[in-house]
Amino acid sequence: MNHPLNKGKVFHLRMQLDSELTDKKYLDFDARSLWCRNDLNPDFYDAGFELVNVSYKDFRSIEEIIEKLGFRD
């Protein structure tokens, strides 16, 4: 993103899913912004979010996606 987000704002998000990961085409959920700071590239920002109002099944799907595709240290 190229501008800072307000902390505490709830965003309605849609994640497009890959057919290799799940039979769903997309996942809709809400996420609250917890923090926002400049990226290493000062033209952009990084932000952290907390999932809200997510069903257990959708939460598990997100965890599986993170496990398969997430970055590792």
CHARMM-style PDB file with segment names, atoms N, HN, CA, C and O in Angstrom:
ATOM      1  N   MET     1       0.846  -1.165   0.000  1.00  0.00      PROA
ATOM      2  CA  MET     1       0.000   0.000   0.000  1.00  0.00      PROA
ATOM      3  C   MET     1       0.887   1.223   0.000  1.00  0.00      PROA
ATOM      4  O   MET     1       2.022   1.171   0.474  1.00  0.00      PROA
ATOM      5  N   ASN     2       0.387   2.312  -0.523  1.00  0.00      PROA
ATOM      6  HN  ASN     2      -0.535   2.354  -0.908  1.00  0.00      PROA
ATOM      7  CA  ASN     2       1.228   3.496  -0.649  1.00  0.00      PROA
ATOM      8  C   ASN     2       0.780   4.649   0.258  1.00  0.00      PROA
ATOM      9  O   ASN     2       1.199   5.790   0.064  1.00  0.00      PROA
ATOM     10  N   HSD     3      -0.070   4.352   1.247  1.00  0.00      PROA
ATOM     11  HN  HSD     3      -0.411   3.425   1.406  1.00  0.00      PROA
ATOM     12  CA  HSD     3      -0.453   5.351   2.245  1.00  0.00      PROA
ATOM     13  C   HSD     3      -0.739   4.628   3.570  1.00  0.00      PROA
ATOM     14  O   HSD     3      -1.131   3.462   3.556  1.00  0.00      PROA
ATOM     15  N   PRO     4      -0.551   5.298   4.702  1.00  0.00      PROA
ATOM     16  CA  PRO     4      -0.763   4.635   5.990  1.00  0.00      PROA
ATOM     17  C   PRO     4      -2.245   4.362   6.247  1.00  0.00      PROA
ATOM     18  O   PRO     4      -3.117   5.105   5.797  1.00  0.00      PROA
ATOM     19  N   LEU     5      -2.505   3.277   6.983  1.00  0.00      PROA
ATOM     20  HN  LEU     5      -1.796   2.674   7.349  1.00  0.00      PROA
ATOM     21  CA  LEU     5      -3.873   2.926   7.384  1.00  0.00      PROA
ATOM     22  C   LEU     5      -4.133   3.412   8.795  1.00  0.00      PROA
ATOM     23  O   LEU     5      -3.220   3.481   9.618  1.00  0.00      PROA
ATOM     24  N   ASN     6      -5.381   3.747   9.070  1.00  0.00      PROA
ATOM     25  HN  ASN     6      -6.123   3.691   8.401  1.00  0.00      PROA
ATOM     26  CA  ASN     6      -5.768   4.112  10.433  1.00  0.00      PROA
ATOM     27  C   ASN     6      -5.823   2.868  11.300  1.00  0.00      PROA
ATOM     28  O   ASN     6      -6.421   1.864  10.913  1.00  0.00      PROA
ATOM     29  N   LYS     7      -5.206   2.929  12.460  1.00  0.00      PROA
ATOM     30  HN  LYS     7      -4.721   3.744  12.774  1.00  0.00      PROA
ATOM     31  CA  LYS     7      -5.218   1.822  13.407  1.00  0.00      PROA
ATOM     32  C   LYS     7      -6.632   1.640  13.957  1.00  0.00      PROA
ATOM     33  O   LYS     7      -7.304   2.614  14.294  1.00  0.00      PROA
ATOM     34  N   GLY     8      -7.080   0.379  14.046  1.00  0.00      PROA
ATOM     35  HN  GLY     8      -6.534  -0.413  13.772  1.00  0.00      PROA
ATOM     36  CA  GLY     8      -8.382   0.070  14.614  1.00  0.00      PROA
ATOM     37  C   GLY     8      -9.519   0.016  13.609  1.00  0.00      PROA
ATOM     38  O   GLY     8     -10.638  -0.337  13.980  1.00  0.00      PROA
ATOM     39  N   LYS     9      -9.273   0.353  12.358  1.00  0.00      PROA
ATOM     40  HN  LYS     9      -8.363   0.640  12.057  1.00  0.00      PROA
ATOM     41  CA  LYS     9     -10.323   0.327  11.336  1.00  0.00      PROA
ATOM     42  C   LYS     9     -10.565  -1.110  10.877  1.00  0.00      PROA
ATOM     43  O   LYS     9      -9.618  -1.878  10.704  1.00  0.00      PROA
ATOM     44  N   VAL    10     -11.836  -1.471  10.680  1.00  0.00      PROA
ATOM     45  HN  VAL    10     -12.605  -0.847  10.820  1.00  0.00      PROA
ATOM     46  CA  VAL    10     -12.191  -2.801  10.191  1.00  0.00      PROA
ATOM     47  C   VAL    10     -12.378  -2.735   8.682  1.00  0.00      PROA
ATOM     48  O   VAL    10     -13.108  -1.888   8.166  1.00  0.00      PROA
ATOM     49  N   PHE    11     -11.708  -3.642   7.988  1.00  0.00      PROA
ATOM     50  HN  PHE    11     -11.116  -4.330   8.407  1.00  0.00      PROA
ATOM     51  CA  PHE    11     -11.778  -3.731   6.539  1.00  0.00      PROA
ATOM     52  C   PHE    11     -12.523  -5.000   6.145  1.00  0.00      PROA
ATOM     53  O   PHE    11     -12.345  -6.048   6.766  1.00  0.00      PROA
ATOM     54  N   HSD    12     -13.339  -4.905   5.133  1.00  0.00      PROA
ATOM     55  HN  HSD    12     -13.484  -4.053   4.629  1.00  0.00      PROA
ATOM     56  CA  HSD    12     -14.039  -6.062   4.570  1.00  0.00      PROA
ATOM     57  C   HSD    12     -13.191  -6.523   3.387  1.00  0.00      PROA
ATOM     58  O   HSD    12     -13.046  -5.805   2.398  1.00  0.00      PROA
ATOM     59  N   LEU    13     -12.632  -7.730   3.501  1.00  0.00      PROA
ATOM     60  HN  LEU    13     -12.750  -8.313   4.304  1.00  0.00      PROA
ATOM     61  CA  LEU    13     -11.661  -8.212   2.531  1.00  0.00      PROA
ATOM     62  C   LEU    13     -12.154  -9.452   1.807  1.00  0.00      PROA
ATOM     63  O   LEU    13     -12.976 -10.208   2.326  1.00  0.00      PROA
ATOM     64  N   ARG    14     -11.641  -9.646   0.607  1.00  0.00      PROA
ATOM     65  HN  ARG    14     -10.974  -9.031   0.186  1.00  0.00      PROA
ATOM     66  CA  ARG    14     -11.917 -10.848  -0.181  1.00  0.00      PROA
ATOM     67  C   ARG    14     -10.589 -11.385  -0.676  1.00  0.00      PROA
ATOM     68  O   ARG    14      -9.809 -10.668  -1.304  1.00  0.00      PROA
ATOM     69  N   MET    15     -10.337 -12.662  -0.387  1.00  0.00      PROA
ATOM     70  HN  MET    15     -10.970 -13.244   0.123  1.00  0.00      PROA
ATOM     71  CA  MET    15      -9.125 -13.327  -0.828  1.00  0.00      PROA
ATOM     72  C   MET    15      -9.487 -14.298  -1.946  1.00  0.00      PROA
ATOM     73  O   MET    15     -10.296 -15.206  -1.755  1.00  0.00      PROA
ATOM     74  N   GLN    16      -8.886 -14.100  -3.103  1.00  0.00      PROA
ATOM     75  HN  GLN    16      -8.228 -13.363  -3.258  1.00  0.00      PROA
ATOM     76  CA  GLN    16      -9.094 -15.031  -4.210  1.00  0.00      PROA
ATOM     77  C   GLN    16      -8.253 -16.265  -3.931  1.00  0.00      PROA
ATOM     78  O   GLN    16      -7.080 -16.148  -3.578  1.00  0.00      PROA
ATOM     79  N   LEU    17      -8.839 -17.448  -4.086  1.00  0.00      PROA
ATOM     80  HN  LEU    17      -9.792 -17.543  -4.373  1.00  0.00      PROA
ATOM     81  CA  LEU    17      -8.165 -18.688  -3.731  1.00  0.00      PROA
ATOM     82  C   LEU    17      -7.764 -19.474  -4.971  1.00  0.00      PROA
ATOM     83  O   LEU    17      -8.406 -19.388  -6.018  1.00  0.00      PROA
ATOM     84  N   ASP    18      -6.701 -20.232  -4.831  1.00  0.00      PROA
ATOM     85  HN  ASP    18      -6.179 -20.302  -3.981  1.00  0.00      PROA
ATOM     86  CA  ASP    18      -6.190 -21.092  -5.891  1.00  0.00      PROA
ATOM     87  C   ASP    18      -6.905 -22.438  -5.816  1.00  0.00      PROA
ATOM     88  O   ASP    18      -7.071 -22.987  -4.727  1.00  0.00      PROA
ATOM     89  N   SER    19      -7.317 -22.961  -6.931  1.00  0.00      PROA
ATOM     90  HN  SER    19      -7.181 -22.514  -7.816  1.00  0.00      PROA
ATOM     91  CA  SER    19      -8.047 -24.231  -6.950  1.00  0.00      PROA
ATOM     92  C   SER    19      -7.199 -25.394  -6.444  1.00  0.00      PROA
ATOM     93  O   SER    19      -7.746 -26.432  -6.075  1.00  0.00      PROA
ATOM     94  N   GLU    20      -5.872 -25.243  -6.420  1.00  0.00      PROA
ATOM     95  HN  GLU    20      -5.427 -24.399  -6.720  1.00  0.00      PROA
ATOM     96  CA  GLU    20      -5.009 -26.301  -5.890  1.00  0.00      PROA
ATOM     97  C   GLU    20      -5.062 -26.360  -4.364  1.00  0.00      PROA
ATOM     98  O   GLU    20      -4.706 -27.378  -3.771  1.00  0.00      PROA
ATOM     99  N   LEU    21      -5.503 -25.279  -3.729  1.00  0.00      PROA
ATOM    100  HN  LEU    21      -5.793 -24.452  -4.211  1.00  0.00      PROA
ATOM    101  CA  LEU    21      -5.535 -25.220  -2.269  1.00  0.00      PROA
ATOM    102  C   LEU    21      -6.896 -25.553  -1.689  1.00  0.00      PROA
ATOM    103  O   LEU    21      -6.983 -26.119  -0.599  1.00  0.00      PROA
ATOM    104  N   THR    22      -7.966 -25.207  -2.406  1.00  0.00      PROA
ATOM    105  HN  THR    22      -7.895 -24.747  -3.291  1.00  0.00      PROA
ATOM    106  CA  THR    22      -9.317 -25.386  -1.877  1.00  0.00      PROA
ATOM    107  C   THR    22     -10.316 -25.407  -3.017  1.00  0.00      PROA
ATOM    108  O   THR    22      -9.997 -25.013  -4.139  1.00  0.00      PROA
ATOM    109  N   ASP    23     -11.533 -25.869  -2.727  1.00  0.00      PROA
ATOM    110  HN  ASP    23     -11.792 -26.189  -1.815  1.00  0.00      PROA
ATOM    111  CA  ASP    23     -12.572 -25.886  -3.751  1.00  0.00      PROA
ATOM    112  C   ASP    23     -13.334 -24.564  -3.822  1.00  0.00      PROA
ATOM    113  O   ASP    23     -14.150 -24.373  -4.723  1.00  0.00      PROA
ATOM    114  N   LYS    24     -13.079 -23.649  -2.887  1.00  0.00      PROA
ATOM    115  HN  LYS    24     -12.416 -23.804  -2.154  1.00  0.00      PROA
ATOM    116  CA  LYS    24     -13.717 -22.335  -2.914  1.00  0.00      PROA
ATOM    117  C   LYS    24     -12.975 -21.419  -3.879  1.00  0.00      PROA
ATOM    118  O   LYS    24     -11.765 -21.545  -4.064  1.00  0.00      PROA
ATOM    119  N   LYS    25     -13.715 -20.491  -4.495  1.00  0.00      PROA
ATOM    120  HN  LYS    25     -14.698 -20.388  -4.345  1.00  0.00      PROA
ATOM    121  CA  LYS    25     -13.100 -19.525  -5.404  1.00  0.00      PROA
ATOM    122  C   LYS    25     -12.567 -18.314  -4.656  1.00  0.00      PROA
ATOM    123  O   LYS    25     -11.596 -17.691  -5.086  1.00  0.00      PROA
ATOM    124  N   TYR    26     -13.206 -17.979  -3.532  1.00  0.00      PROA
ATOM    125  HN  TYR    26     -13.994 -18.485  -3.183  1.00  0.00      PROA
ATOM    126  CA  TYR    26     -12.758 -16.835  -2.744  1.00  0.00      PROA
ATOM    127  C   TYR    26     -13.227 -16.985  -1.303  1.00  0.00      PROA
ATOM    128  O   TYR    26     -14.076 -17.816  -0.983  1.00  0.00      PROA
ATOM    129  N   LEU    27     -12.652 -16.163  -0.459  1.00  0.00      PROA
ATOM    130  HN  LEU    27     -11.961 -15.488  -0.719  1.00  0.00      PROA
ATOM    131  CA  LEU    27     -12.974 -16.175   0.959  1.00  0.00      PROA
ATOM    132  C   LEU    27     -13.199 -14.731   1.386  1.00  0.00      PROA
ATOM    133  O   LEU    27     -12.319 -13.890   1.204  1.00  0.00      PROA
ATOM    134  N   ASP    28     -14.361 -14.434   1.947  1.00  0.00      PROA
ATOM    135  HN  ASP    28     -15.076 -15.118   2.095  1.00  0.00      PROA
ATOM    136  CA  ASP    28     -14.677 -13.099   2.448  1.00  0.00      PROA
ATOM    137  C   ASP    28     -14.514 -13.096   3.962  1.00  0.00      PROA
ATOM    138  O   ASP    28     -14.938 -14.031   4.641  1.00  0.00      PROA
ATOM    139  N   PHE    29     -13.889 -12.025   4.495  1.00  0.00      PROA
ATOM    140  HN  PHE    29     -13.545 -11.266   3.944  1.00  0.00      PROA
ATOM    141  CA  PHE    29     -13.710 -11.919   5.934  1.00  0.00      PROA
ATOM    142  C   PHE    29     -13.441 -10.466   6.309  1.00  0.00      PROA
ATOM    143  O   PHE    29     -13.169  -9.627   5.450  1.00  0.00      PROA
ATOM    144  N   ASP    30     -13.520 -10.185   7.603  1.00  0.00      PROA
ATOM    145  HN  ASP    30     -13.741 -10.866   8.301  1.00  0.00      PROA
ATOM    146  CA  ASP    30     -13.217  -8.858   8.124  1.00  0.00      PROA
ATOM    147  C   ASP    30     -11.881  -8.928   8.864  1.00  0.00      PROA
ATOM    148  O   ASP    30     -11.540  -9.943   9.471  1.00  0.00      PROA
ATOM    149  N   ALA    31     -11.136  -7.827   8.800  1.00  0.00      PROA
ATOM    150  HN  ALA    31     -11.413  -7.002   8.307  1.00  0.00      PROA
ATOM    151  CA  ALA    31      -9.867  -7.734   9.511  1.00  0.00      PROA
ATOM    152  C   ALA    31      -9.698  -6.319  10.053  1.00  0.00      PROA
ATOM    153  O   ALA    31      -9.977  -5.339   9.362  1.00  0.00      PROA
ATOM    154  N   ARG    32      -9.243  -6.227  11.285  1.00  0.00      PROA
ATOM    155  HN  ARG    32      -9.017  -7.023  11.847  1.00  0.00      PROA
ATOM    156  CA  ARG    32      -9.019  -4.931  11.947  1.00  0.00      PROA
ATOM    157  C   ARG    32      -7.532  -4.595  11.870  1.00  0.00      PROA
ATOM    158  O   ARG    32      -6.685  -5.432  12.182  1.00  0.00      PROA
ATOM    159  N   SER    33      -7.219  -3.376  11.455  1.00  0.00      PROA
ATOM    160  HN  SER    33      -7.907  -2.696  11.201  1.00  0.00      PROA
ATOM    161  CA  SER    33      -5.821  -2.950  11.379  1.00  0.00      PROA
ATOM    162  C   SER    33      -5.282  -2.712  12.792  1.00  0.00      PROA
ATOM    163  O   SER    33      -5.902  -2.019  13.598  1.00  0.00      PROA
ATOM    164  N   LEU    34      -4.122  -3.296  13.072  1.00  0.00      PROA
ATOM    165  HN  LEU    34      -3.618  -3.858  12.417  1.00  0.00      PROA
ATOM    166  CA  LEU    34      -3.506  -3.188  14.394  1.00  0.00      PROA
ATOM    167  C   LEU    34      -2.307  -2.254  14.397  1.00  0.00      PROA
ATOM    168  O   LEU    34      -2.056  -1.576  15.393  1.00  0.00      PROA
ATOM    169  N   TRP    35      -1.567  -2.209  13.302  1.00  0.00      PROA
ATOM    170  HN  TRP    35      -1.772  -2.760  12.493  1.00  0.00      PROA
ATOM    171  CA  TRP    35      -0.395  -1.349  13.210  1.00  0.00      PROA
ATOM    172  C   TRP    35      -0.099  -1.057  11.745  1.00  0.00      PROA
ATOM    173  O   TRP    35      -0.536  -1.779  10.849  1.00  0.00      PROA
ATOM    174  N   CYS    36       0.645   0.005  11.523  1.00  0.00      PROA
ATOM    175  HN  CYS    36       1.001   0.592  12.251  1.00  0.00      PROA
ATOM    176  CA  CYS    36       1.052   0.391  10.182  1.00  0.00      PROA
ATOM    177  C   CYS    36       2.353   1.174  10.294  1.00  0.00      PROA
ATOM    178  O   CYS    36       2.466   2.076  11.125  1.00  0.00      PROA
ATOM    179  N   ARG    37       3.336   0.836   9.463  1.00  0.00      PROA
ATOM    180  HN  ARG    37       3.245   0.104   8.788  1.00  0.00      PROA
ATOM    181  CA  ARG    37       4.623   1.544   9.489  1.00  0.00      PROA
ATOM    182  C   ARG    37       5.243   1.525   8.094  1.00  0.00      PROA
ATOM    183  O   ARG    37       4.844   0.746   7.228  1.00  0.00      PROA
ATOM    184  N   ASN    38       6.213   2.390   7.900  1.00  0.00      PROA
ATOM    185  HN  ASN    38       6.537   3.023   8.604  1.00  0.00      PROA
ATOM    186  CA  ASN    38       6.904   2.437   6.618  1.00  0.00      PROA
ATOM    187  C   ASN    38       7.600   1.112   6.326  1.00  0.00      PROA
ATOM    188  O   ASN    38       8.159   0.471   7.216  1.00  0.00      PROA
ATOM    189  N   ASP    39       7.551   0.728   5.071  1.00  0.00      PROA
ATOM    190  HN  ASP    39       7.097   1.249   4.348  1.00  0.00      PROA
ATOM    191  CA  ASP    39       8.269  -0.430   4.565  1.00  0.00      PROA
ATOM    192  C   ASP    39       9.742  -0.058   4.411  1.00  0.00      PROA
ATOM    193  O   ASP    39      10.098   1.110   4.567  1.00  0.00      PROA
ATOM    194  N   LEU    40      10.603  -1.030   4.107  1.00  0.00      PROA
ATOM    195  HN  LEU    40      10.313  -1.979   3.980  1.00  0.00      PROA
ATOM    196  CA  LEU    40      11.993  -0.717   3.775  1.00  0.00      PROA
ATOM    197  C   LEU    40      12.059   0.255   2.606  1.00  0.00      PROA
ATOM    198  O   LEU    40      12.922   1.131   2.558  1.00  0.00      PROA
ATOM    199  N   ASN    41      11.141   0.089   1.672  1.00  0.00      PROA
ATOM    200  HN  ASN    41      10.440  -0.622   1.711  1.00  0.00      PROA
ATOM    201  CA  ASN    41      10.978   1.056   0.585  1.00  0.00      PROA
ATOM    202  C   ASN    41      10.053   2.146   1.123  1.00  0.00      PROA
ATOM    203  O   ASN    41       8.872   1.879   1.345  1.00  0.00      PROA
ATOM    204  N   PRO    42      10.545   3.356   1.339  1.00  0.00      PROA
ATOM    205  CA  PRO    42       9.746   4.397   1.990  1.00  0.00      PROA
ATOM    206  C   PRO    42       8.519   4.850   1.189  1.00  0.00      PROA
ATOM    207  O   PRO    42       7.711   5.630   1.695  1.00  0.00      PROA
ATOM    208  N   ASP    43       8.372   4.378  -0.034  1.00  0.00      PROA
ATOM    209  HN  ASP    43       9.028   3.745  -0.445  1.00  0.00      PROA
ATOM    210  CA  ASP    43       7.187   4.705  -0.827  1.00  0.00      PROA
ATOM    211  C   ASP    43       5.988   3.846  -0.445  1.00  0.00      PROA
ATOM    212  O   ASP    43       4.875   4.098  -0.905  1.00  0.00      PROA
ATOM    213  N   PHE    44       6.206   2.819   0.404  1.00  0.00      PROA
ATOM    214  HN  PHE    44       7.110   2.614   0.779  1.00  0.00      PROA
ATOM    215  CA  PHE    44       5.154   1.879   0.766  1.00  0.00      PROA
ATOM    216  C   PHE    44       5.066   1.710   2.281  1.00  0.00      PROA
ATOM    217  O   PHE    44       5.946   2.146   3.022  1.00  0.00      PROA
ATOM    218  N   TYR    45       3.979   1.064   2.727  1.00  0.00      PROA
ATOM    219  HN  TYR    45       3.263   0.709   2.125  1.00  0.00      PROA
ATOM    220  CA  TYR    45       3.739   0.789   4.141  1.00  0.00      PROA
ATOM    221  C   TYR    45       3.451  -0.695   4.329  1.00  0.00      PROA
ATOM    222  O   TYR    45       2.931  -1.358   3.432  1.00  0.00      PROA
ATOM    223  N   ASP    46       3.791  -1.200   5.497  1.00  0.00      PROA
ATOM    224  HN  ASP    46       4.213  -0.661   6.226  1.00  0.00      PROA
ATOM    225  CA  ASP    46       3.429  -2.545   5.936  1.00  0.00      PROA
ATOM    226  C   ASP    46       2.370  -2.385   7.018  1.00  0.00      PROA
ATOM    227  O   ASP    46       2.371  -1.400   7.756  1.00  0.00      PROA
ATOM    228  N   ALA    47       1.464  -3.362   7.109  1.00  0.00      PROA
ATOM    229  HN  ALA    47       1.464  -4.162   6.509  1.00  0.00      PROA
ATOM    230  CA  ALA    47       0.401  -3.282   8.109  1.00  0.00      PROA
ATOM    231  C   ALA    47       0.128  -4.671   8.683  1.00  0.00      PROA
ATOM    232  O   ALA    47       0.297  -5.685   8.006  1.00  0.00      PROA
ATOM    233  N   GLY    48      -0.300  -4.694   9.948  1.00  0.00      PROA
ATOM    234  HN  GLY    48      -0.438  -3.871  10.498  1.00  0.00      PROA
ATOM    235  CA  GLY    48      -0.695  -5.927  10.613  1.00  0.00      PROA
ATOM    236  C   GLY    48      -2.188  -5.894  10.891  1.00  0.00      PROA
ATOM    237  O   GLY    48      -2.748  -4.846  11.214  1.00  0.00      PROA
ATOM    238  N   PHE    49      -2.830  -7.052  10.763  1.00  0.00      PROA
ATOM    239  HN  PHE    49      -2.376  -7.904  10.501  1.00  0.00      PROA
ATOM    240  CA  PHE    49      -4.279  -7.148  10.916  1.00  0.00      PROA
ATOM    241  C   PHE    49      -4.658  -8.275  11.863  1.00  0.00      PROA
ATOM    242  O   PHE    49      -3.912  -9.238  12.041  1.00  0.00      PROA
ATOM    243  N   GLU    50      -5.827  -8.137  12.466  1.00  0.00      PROA
ATOM    244  HN  GLU    50      -6.433  -7.355  12.322  1.00  0.00      PROA
ATOM    245  CA  GLU    50      -6.446  -9.165  13.295  1.00  0.00      PROA
ATOM    246  C   GLU    50      -7.733  -9.587  12.593  1.00  0.00      PROA
ATOM    247  O   GLU    50      -8.558  -8.742  12.246  1.00  0.00      PROA
ATOM    248  N   LEU    51      -7.906 -10.884  12.384  1.00  0.00      PROA
ATOM    249  HN  LEU    51      -7.235 -11.571  12.666  1.00  0.00      PROA
ATOM    250  CA  LEU    51      -9.132 -11.381  11.767  1.00  0.00      PROA
ATOM    251  C   LEU    51     -10.281 -11.250  12.747  1.00  0.00      PROA
ATOM    252  O   LEU    51     -10.137 -11.558  13.930  1.00  0.00      PROA
ATOM    253  N   VAL    52     -11.431 -10.789  12.250  1.00  0.00      PROA
ATOM    254  HN  VAL    52     -11.548 -10.538  11.289  1.00  0.00      PROA
ATOM    255  CA  VAL    52     -12.638 -10.679  13.078  1.00  0.00      PROA
ATOM    256  C   VAL    52     -13.814 -11.270  12.303  1.00  0.00      PROA
ATOM    257  O   VAL    52     -13.845 -11.234  11.072  1.00  0.00      PROA
ATOM    258  N   ASN    53     -14.773 -11.810  13.037  1.00  0.00      PROA
ATOM    259  HN  ASN    53     -14.749 -11.840  14.036  1.00  0.00      PROA
ATOM    260  CA  ASN    53     -15.989 -12.370  12.432  1.00  0.00      PROA
ATOM    261  C   ASN    53     -15.672 -13.408  11.345  1.00  0.00      PROA
ATOM    262  O   ASN    53     -16.260 -13.388  10.263  1.00  0.00      PROA
ATOM    263  N   VAL    54     -14.740 -14.306  11.648  1.00  0.00      PROA
ATOM    264  HN  VAL    54     -14.262 -14.322  12.526  1.00  0.00      PROA
ATOM    265  CA  VAL    54     -14.357 -15.358  10.706  1.00  0.00      PROA
ATOM    266  C   VAL    54     -14.821 -16.695  11.279  1.00  0.00      PROA
ATOM    267  O   VAL    54     -14.575 -16.998  12.446  1.00  0.00      PROA
ATOM    268  N   SER    55     -15.489 -17.485  10.456  1.00  0.00      PROA
ATOM    269  HN  SER    55     -15.689 -17.239   9.507  1.00  0.00      PROA
ATOM    270  CA  SER    55     -15.932 -18.795  10.920  1.00  0.00      PROA
ATOM    271  C   SER    55     -14.709 -19.684  11.178  1.00  0.00      PROA
ATOM    272  O   SER    55     -13.628 -19.448  10.638  1.00  0.00      PROA
ATOM    273  N   TYR    56     -14.902 -20.697  12.004  1.00  0.00      PROA
ATOM    274  HN  TYR    56     -15.780 -20.889  12.443  1.00  0.00      PROA
ATOM    275  CA  TYR    56     -13.811 -21.613  12.312  1.00  0.00      PROA
ATOM    276  C   TYR    56     -13.294 -22.276  11.034  1.00  0.00      PROA
ATOM    277  O   TYR    56     -12.085 -22.407  10.846  1.00  0.00      PROA
ATOM    278  N   LYS    57     -14.196 -22.687  10.171  1.00  0.00      PROA
ATOM    279  HN  LYS    57     -15.178 -22.580  10.324  1.00  0.00      PROA
ATOM    280  CA  LYS    57     -13.804 -23.352   8.919  1.00  0.00      PROA
ATOM    281  C   LYS    57     -12.962 -22.420   8.046  1.00  0.00      PROA
ATOM    282  O   LYS    57     -11.933 -22.835   7.513  1.00  0.00      PROA
ATOM    283  N   ASP    58     -13.390 -21.169   7.899  1.00  0.00      PROA
ATOM    284  HN  ASP    58     -14.226 -20.833   8.332  1.00  0.00      PROA
ATOM    285  CA  ASP    58     -12.626 -20.215   7.103  1.00  0.00      PROA
ATOM    286  C   ASP    58     -11.286 -19.895   7.756  1.00  0.00      PROA
ATOM    287  O   ASP    58     -10.279 -19.738   7.066  1.00  0.00      PROA
ATOM    288  N   PHE    59     -11.271 -19.799   9.094  1.00  0.00      PROA
ATOM    289  HN  PHE    59     -12.089 -19.927   9.655  1.00  0.00      PROA
ATOM    290  CA  PHE    59     -10.021 -19.557   9.811  1.00  0.00      PROA
ATOM    291  C   PHE    59      -9.025 -20.686   9.550  1.00  0.00      PROA
ATOM    292  O   PHE    59      -7.845 -20.436   9.306  1.00  0.00      PROA
ATOM    293  N   ARG    60      -9.503 -21.917   9.604  1.00  0.00      PROA
ATOM    294  HN  ARG    60     -10.462 -22.120   9.802  1.00  0.00      PROA
ATOM    295  CA  ARG    60      -8.639 -23.077   9.324  1.00  0.00      PROA
ATOM    296  C   ARG    60      -8.128 -23.025   7.890  1.00  0.00      PROA
ATOM    297  O   ARG    60      -6.969 -23.353   7.638  1.00  0.00      PROA
ATOM    298  N   SER    61      -8.980 -22.616   6.944  1.00  0.00      PROA
ATOM    299  HN  SER    61      -9.922 -22.350   7.149  1.00  0.00      PROA
ATOM    300  CA  SER    61      -8.539 -22.492   5.547  1.00  0.00      PROA
ATOM    301  C   SER    61      -7.414 -21.472   5.432  1.00  0.00      PROA
ATOM    302  O   SER    61      -6.437 -21.705   4.719  1.00  0.00      PROA
ATOM    303  N   ILE    62      -7.541 -20.353   6.120  1.00  0.00      PROA
ATOM    304  HN  ILE    62      -8.334 -20.164   6.699  1.00  0.00      PROA
ATOM    305  CA  ILE    62      -6.501 -19.317   6.095  1.00  0.00      PROA
ATOM    306  C   ILE    62      -5.208 -19.864   6.708  1.00  0.00      PROA
ATOM    307  O   ILE    62      -4.122 -19.629   6.177  1.00  0.00      PROA
ATOM    308  N   GLU    63      -5.320 -20.586   7.814  1.00  0.00      PROA
ATOM    309  HN  GLU    63      -6.201 -20.776   8.246  1.00  0.00      PROA
ATOM    310  CA  GLU    63      -4.128 -21.184   8.433  1.00  0.00      PROA
ATOM    311  C   GLU    63      -3.428 -22.140   7.473  1.00  0.00      PROA
ATOM    312  O   GLU    63      -2.199 -22.146   7.395  1.00  0.00      PROA
ATOM    313  N   GLU    64      -4.190 -22.942   6.746  1.00  0.00      PROA
ATOM    314  HN  GLU    64      -5.188 -22.937   6.809  1.00  0.00      PROA
ATOM    315  CA  GLU    64      -3.608 -23.881   5.790  1.00  0.00      PROA
ATOM    316  C   GLU    64      -2.904 -23.150   4.646  1.00  0.00      PROA
ATOM    317  O   GLU    64      -1.837 -23.571   4.200  1.00  0.00      PROA
ATOM    318  N   ILE    65      -3.494 -22.072   4.180  1.00  0.00      PROA
ATOM    319  HN  ILE    65      -4.361 -21.729   4.542  1.00  0.00      PROA
ATOM    320  CA  ILE    65      -2.871 -21.271   3.118  1.00  0.00      PROA
ATOM    321  C   ILE    65      -1.555 -20.679   3.612  1.00  0.00      PROA
ATOM    322  O   ILE    65      -0.553 -20.705   2.898  1.00  0.00      PROA
ATOM    323  N   ILE    66      -1.558 -20.147   4.829  1.00  0.00      PROA
ATOM    324  HN  ILE    66      -2.372 -20.126   5.409  1.00  0.00      PROA
ATOM    325  CA  ILE    66      -0.339 -19.583   5.404  1.00  0.00      PROA
ATOM    326  C   ILE    66       0.727 -20.668   5.533  1.00  0.00      PROA
ATOM    327  O   ILE    66       1.893 -20.437   5.214  1.00  0.00      PROA
ATOM    328  N   GLU    67       0.331 -21.837   5.996  1.00  0.00      PROA
ATOM    329  HN  GLU    67      -0.616 -22.024   6.255  1.00  0.00      PROA
ATOM    330  CA  GLU    67       1.282 -22.945   6.154  1.00  0.00      PROA
ATOM    331  C   GLU    67       1.903 -23.334   4.810  1.00  0.00      PROA
ATOM    332  O   GLU    67       3.102 -23.604   4.740  1.00  0.00      PROA
ATOM    333  N   LYS    68       1.108 -23.364   3.759  1.00  0.00      PROA
ATOM    334  HN  LYS    68       0.134 -23.144   3.816  1.00  0.00      PROA
ATOM    335  CA  LYS    68       1.601 -23.779   2.434  1.00  0.00      PROA
ATOM    336  C   LYS    68       2.361 -22.684   1.711  1.00  0.00      PROA
ATOM    337  O   LYS    68       3.334 -22.968   1.013  1.00  0.00      PROA
ATOM    338  N   LEU    69       1.933 -21.427   1.865  1.00  0.00      PROA
ATOM    339  HN  LEU    69       1.143 -21.197   2.433  1.00  0.00      PROA
ATOM    340  CA  LEU    69       2.479 -20.355   1.046  1.00  0.00      PROA
ATOM    341  C   LEU    69       3.225 -19.269   1.829  1.00  0.00      PROA
ATOM    342  O   LEU    69       3.854 -18.398   1.228  1.00  0.00      PROA
ATOM    343  N   GLY    70       3.160 -19.314   3.157  1.00  0.00      PROA
ATOM    344  HN  GLY    70       2.649 -20.022   3.646  1.00  0.00      PROA
ATOM    345  CA  GLY    70       3.744 -18.239   3.969  1.00  0.00      PROA
ATOM    346  C   GLY    70       5.254 -18.204   3.924  1.00  0.00      PROA
ATOM    347  O   GLY    70       5.912 -19.200   3.624  1.00  0.00      PROA
ATOM    348  N   PHE    71       5.788 -17.039   4.228  1.00  0.00      PROA
ATOM    349  HN  PHE    71       5.254 -16.229   4.472  1.00  0.00      PROA
ATOM    350  CA  PHE    71       7.239 -16.864   4.288  1.00  0.00      PROA
ATOM    351  C   PHE    71       7.779 -17.461   5.573  1.00  0.00      PROA
ATOM    352  O   PHE    71       7.101 -17.475   6.600  1.00  0.00      PROA
ATOM    353  N   ARG    72       8.992 -17.946   5.504  1.00  0.00      PROA
ATOM    354  HN  ARG    72       9.543 -17.934   4.669  1.00  0.00      PROA
ATOM    355  CA  ARG    72       9.671 -18.511   6.676  1.00  0.00      PROA
ATOM    356  C   ARG    72      10.931 -17.691   6.948  1.00  0.00      PROA
ATOM    357  O   ARG    72      11.566 -17.186   6.022  1.00  0.00      PROA
ATOM    358  N   ASP    73      11.279 -17.566   8.210  1.00  0.00      PROA
ATOM    359  HN  ASP    73      10.763 -17.976   8.962  1.00  0.00      PROA
ATOM    360  CA  ASP    73      12.535 -16.888   8.576  1.00  0.00      PROA
ATOM    361  C   ASP    73      13.724 -17.792   8.321  1.00  0.00      PROA
ATOM    362  OT1 ASP    73      14.864 -17.398   8.566  1.00  0.00      PROA
TER     363      ASP     73
END
